[in-house]
Amino acid sequence: MKNRRVGKSGVWVPDKRRGRWARRAGAASLDYVLILGVVLPMVVFIFRVGPRMIRLAYEMVSVLVSWPFM
């Protein structure tokens, strides 16, 4: 206990001899939460809405190009 100190977030951090990995305690869990809670829903949303957005953009370009000839 004498080699430990309290870090910025109030978590016990080992001394400098243990290296930089002590500051990443719990970071892997946060990475999994970010992937499952943020990135995965965004990917699902893009896969569901993406084809419709592309189709609408194609229709808009077609209307803008063909408008002078109507």
C-alpha positions in Angstrom: 0.0 0.0 0.0 2.9 2.4 0.5 3.8 2.3 -3.2 0.4 3.3 -4.3 -1.2 6.7 -4.8 -4.6 8.0 -5.7 -5.0 9.0 -9.4 -7.0 11.9 -10.9 -10.2 9.9 -10.9 -9.8 8.7 -7.3 -8.7 5.2 -8.4 -5.6 3.6 -6.8 -2.7 3.8 -9.3 0.5 1.9 -8.9 3.8 3.7 -8.9 5.8 4.5 -12.0 7.7 1.1 -12.0 4.6 -0.7 -13.2 4.4 1.5 -16.4 1.6 3.1 -18.3 -0.8 0.1 -18.3 -1.9 1.0 -14.8 -3.8 4.0 -16.1 -5.8 1.8 -18.5 -7.5 -0.2 -15.9 -11.0 -0.9 -17.1 -10.4 0.6 -20.5 -11.2 -2.7 -22.3 -14.6 -2.8 -20.7 -15.2 0.7 -21.9 -14.2 -0.2 -25.4 -16.7 -3.1 -25.5 -19.4 -0.9 -24.2 -18.7 1.8 -26.9 -18.6 -0.9 -29.6 -21.9 -2.6 -28.5 -23.7 0.5 -27.4 -22.7 3.1 -30.0 -20.9 1.7 -33.1 -23.1 -1.4 -33.6 -26.4 0.5 -33.6 -25.0 3.1 -36.0 -23.9 0.3 -38.4 -27.4 -1.2 -38.2 -29.0 2.2 -38.9 -26.8 2.9 -41.8 -27.4 -0.6 -43.4 -31.2 -0.1 -43.0 -31.4 3.5 -44.2 -28.4 3.6 -46.6 -30.1 2.1 -49.7 -33.0 4.4 -49.3 -30.8 7.4 -49.0 -28.8 6.4 -52.1 -32.1 5.8 -54.1 -33.4 9.3 -53.1 -30.1 11.0 -54.0 -30.2 9.2 -57.4 -33.8 10.4 -57.9 -32.8 14.0 -57.0 -29.9 14.0 -59.4 -32.1 12.5 -62.2 -34.7 15.2 -61.7 -32.1 18.0 -61.7 -30.5 16.6 -64.9 -33.8 15.9 -66.8 -35.7 19.0 -65.7 -34.5 21.3 -68.6 -35.7 18.7 -71.1 -39.3 18.4 -69.8 
